[in-house]
Amino acid sequence: MKGSGEQEEHVAFFDTNILAYAFDESEARRKQKCESLVRSGFQGDAVCHVSNQVLSELFVVLTKHATRPISKEKAGVIVNGFVDSSKWIKMNYTHLTVKRVLFDLETINAPFWDLLIAETMKEAKVRTIYTENERDFAKIPWVKVVNPLRN
């Protein structure tokens, strides 16, 4: 049985870039690392969170912004895999989340969409995010940033 500190290390929110790399055939090194993390979520080896915002972004990235974009059908299968998975915890924001983001913008110099993710995480009491975007998320005091692609 895991101790409470150890369990906390295995609870994380996944940013769009980590999910996209898990399915990007043109980025072999990144794919391997991210695919392993994503697989741990599907297998239930870790408590993995994703938001509707990230799932929407993932579809757009895979079909329009990836080095080798994939078909809408294939991207739909990938996104639906997360949606239908009982292992992945899906989160959404509300109008009050947006209100908190607007307040945050007065004191935190981070992009709106990243603050929206951070506030959604905060509501769910998730502190750690897996992301390649260290620069922007590091500005948000309650977020612990882990870049699995570092090194």
One Martini backbone bead per residue (centre of mass of N, CA, C, O) as a GRO file, in nm:
protein
  151
    1MET     BB    1   0.098   0.036   0.021
    2LYS     BB    2   0.061   0.364  -0.013
    3GLY     BB    3   0.164   0.650   0.075
    4SER     BB    4   0.060   0.969   0.073
    5GLY     BB    5   0.313   1.089  -0.068
    6GLU     BB    6   0.329   0.884  -0.300
    7GLN     BB    7   0.049   0.928  -0.422
    8GLU     BB    8   0.081   1.229  -0.495
    9GLU     BB    9   0.298   1.175  -0.722
   10HIS     BB   10   0.051   1.008  -0.891
   11VAL     BB   11  -0.082   1.297  -0.923
   12ALA     BB   12  -0.206   1.429  -1.240
   13PHE     BB   13  -0.192   1.669  -1.482
   14PHE     BB   14  -0.255   1.701  -1.835
   15ASP     BB   15  -0.120   1.843  -2.091
   16THR     BB   16  -0.143   1.871  -2.423
   17ASN     BB   17   0.155   1.814  -2.508
   18ILE     BB   18   0.179   1.531  -2.380
   19LEU     BB   19  -0.049   1.396  -2.535
   20ALA     BB   20   0.048   1.457  -2.823
   21TYR     BB   21   0.325   1.309  -2.807
   22ALA     BB   22   0.198   1.019  -2.763
   23PHE     BB   23   0.087   1.051  -3.094
   24ASP     BB   24   0.366   1.142  -3.225
   25GLU     BB   25   0.557   1.009  -3.487
   26SER     BB   26   0.785   1.256  -3.517
   27GLU     BB   27   0.853   1.213  -3.183
   28ALA     BB   28   1.016   0.967  -3.047
   29ARG     BB   29   1.120   1.060  -2.769
   30ARG     BB   30   0.861   1.194  -2.669
   31LYS     BB   31   0.669   0.961  -2.716
   32GLN     BB   32   0.787   0.758  -2.518
   33LYS     BB   33   0.748   0.921  -2.256
   34CYS     BB   34   0.442   0.997  -2.289
   35GLU     BB   35   0.323   0.717  -2.340
   36SER     BB   36   0.392   0.603  -2.063
   37LEU     BB   37   0.217   0.799  -1.898
   38VAL     BB   38  -0.053   0.744  -2.038
   39ARG     BB   39  -0.062   0.442  -1.984
   40SER     BB   40  -0.075   0.465  -1.672
   41GLY     BB   41  -0.362   0.581  -1.683
   42PHE     BB   42  -0.508   0.342  -1.834
   43GLN     BB   43  -0.402   0.128  -1.607
   44GLY     BB   44  -0.402   0.273  -1.307
   45ASP     BB   45  -0.103   0.362  -1.190
   46ALA     BB   46  -0.241   0.645  -1.203
   47VAL     BB   47  -0.366   0.971  -1.130
   48CYS     BB   48  -0.543   1.103  -1.401
   49HIS     BB   49  -0.583   1.427  -1.542
   50VAL     BB   50  -0.842   1.593  -1.741
   51SER     BB   51  -0.969   1.829  -1.959
   52ASN     BB   52  -1.183   1.954  -2.182
   53GLN     BB   53  -0.987   2.157  -2.290
   54VAL     BB   54  -0.757   1.956  -2.360
   55LEU     BB   55  -0.920   1.771  -2.547
   56SER     BB   56  -0.976   1.991  -2.754
   57GLU     BB   57  -0.683   2.066  -2.813
   58LEU     BB   58  -0.589   1.787  -2.906
   59PHE     BB   59  -0.753   1.770  -3.163
   60VAL     BB   60  -0.625   2.020  -3.299
   61VAL     BB   61  -0.330   1.936  -3.290
   62LEU     BB   62  -0.354   1.660  -3.442
   63THR     BB   63  -0.503   1.800  -3.711
   64LYS     BB   64  -0.312   2.091  -3.740
   65HIS     BB   65  -0.012   2.110  -3.556
   66ALA     BB   66   0.128   1.880  -3.632
   67THR     BB   67   0.374   1.762  -3.818
   68ARG     BB   68   0.167   1.503  -3.851
   69PRO     BB   69  -0.125   1.506  -3.930
   70ILE     BB   70  -0.439   1.379  -3.854
   71SER     BB   71  -0.725   1.255  -3.866
   72LYS     BB   72  -1.032   1.309  -3.737
   73GLU     BB   73  -1.093   1.016  -3.675
   74LYS     BB   74  -0.838   0.945  -3.514
   75ALA     BB   75  -0.862   1.174  -3.308
   76GLY     BB   76  -1.139   1.084  -3.202
   77VAL     BB   77  -1.044   0.816  -3.086
   78ILE     BB   78  -0.846   0.934  -2.885
   79VAL     BB   79  -1.034   1.122  -2.727
   80ASN     BB   80  -1.246   0.897  -2.660
   81GLY     BB   81  -1.056   0.733  -2.484
   82PHE     BB   82  -1.061   0.937  -2.253
   83VAL     BB   83  -1.364   0.976  -2.216
   84ASP     BB   84  -1.423   0.650  -2.173
   85SER     BB   85  -1.240   0.634  -1.941
   86SER     BB   86  -1.224   0.520  -1.603
   87LYS     BB   87  -0.924   0.624  -1.526
   88TRP     BB   88  -0.983   0.902  -1.621
   89ILE     BB   89  -1.004   1.228  -1.502
   90LYS     BB   90  -1.261   1.449  -1.560
   91MET     BB   91  -1.260   1.804  -1.620
   92ASN     BB   92  -1.429   2.114  -1.534
   93TYR     BB   93  -1.553   2.428  -1.587
   94THR     BB   94  -1.680   2.736  -1.472
   95HIS     BB   95  -1.786   3.051  -1.424
   96LEU     BB   96  -1.614   3.073  -1.159
   97THR     BB   97  -1.347   3.004  -1.281
   98VAL     BB   98  -1.333   3.246  -1.469
   99LYS     BB   99  -1.344   3.458  -1.247
  100ARG     BB  100  -1.072   3.373  -1.116
  101VAL     BB  101  -0.898   3.430  -1.361
  102LEU     BB  102  -0.953   3.733  -1.376
  103PHE     BB  103  -0.820   3.783  -1.103
  104ASP     BB  104  -0.538   3.660  -1.161
  105LEU     BB  105  -0.456   3.861  -1.395
  106GLU     BB  106  -0.377   4.094  -1.189
  107THR     BB  107  -0.107   3.905  -1.063
  108ILE     BB  108  -0.066   3.699  -1.307
  109ASN     BB  109   0.179   3.632  -1.569
  110ALA     BB  110  -0.043   3.455  -1.747
  111PRO     BB  111  -0.216   3.278  -1.944
  112PHE     BB  112  -0.542   3.224  -1.957
  113TRP     BB  113  -0.545   2.911  -2.029
  114ASP     BB  114  -0.352   2.833  -1.795
  115LEU     BB  115  -0.527   2.945  -1.565
  116LEU     BB  116  -0.766   2.763  -1.623
  117ILE     BB  117  -0.622   2.506  -1.555
  118ALA     BB  118  -0.529   2.583  -1.267
  119GLU     BB  119  -0.816   2.628  -1.150
  120THR     BB  120  -0.920   2.346  -1.214
  121MET     BB  121  -0.716   2.203  -1.038
  122LYS     BB  122  -0.778   2.341  -0.769
  123GLU     BB  123  -1.072   2.237  -0.745
  124ALA     BB  124  -0.944   1.924  -0.748
  125LYS     BB  125  -0.672   1.911  -0.586
  126VAL     BB  126  -0.445   1.963  -0.809
  127ARG     BB  127  -0.091   2.029  -0.835
  128THR     BB  128   0.015   1.857  -1.074
  129ILE     BB  129   0.195   1.910  -1.387
  130TYR     BB  130   0.222   1.788  -1.710
  131THR     BB  131   0.477   1.975  -1.889
  132GLU     BB  132   0.656   2.189  -2.118
  133ASN     BB  133   0.535   2.460  -1.979
  134GLU     BB  134   0.719   2.604  -1.748
  135ARG     BB  135   0.712   2.913  -1.766
  136ASP     BB  136   0.402   2.963  -1.713
  137PHE     BB  137   0.336   2.765  -1.468
  138ALA     BB  138   0.557   2.885  -1.268
  139LYS     BB  139   0.374   3.152  -1.205
  140ILE     BB  140   0.192   2.949  -1.043
  141PRO     BB  141   0.187   2.890  -0.708
  142TRP     BB  142  -0.004   2.606  -0.695
  143VAL     BB  143   0.199   2.484  -0.909
  144LYS     BB  144   0.345   2.179  -1.009
  145VAL     BB  145   0.614   2.130  -1.224
  146VAL     BB  146   0.642   1.867  -1.479
  147ASN     BB  147   0.906   1.771  -1.704
  148PRO     BB  148   0.941   1.474  -1.883
  149LEU     BB  149   1.150   1.605  -2.117
  150ARG     BB  150   1.373   1.639  -1.939
  151ASN     BB  151   1.710   1.540  -2.058
   0.00000   0.00000   0.00000
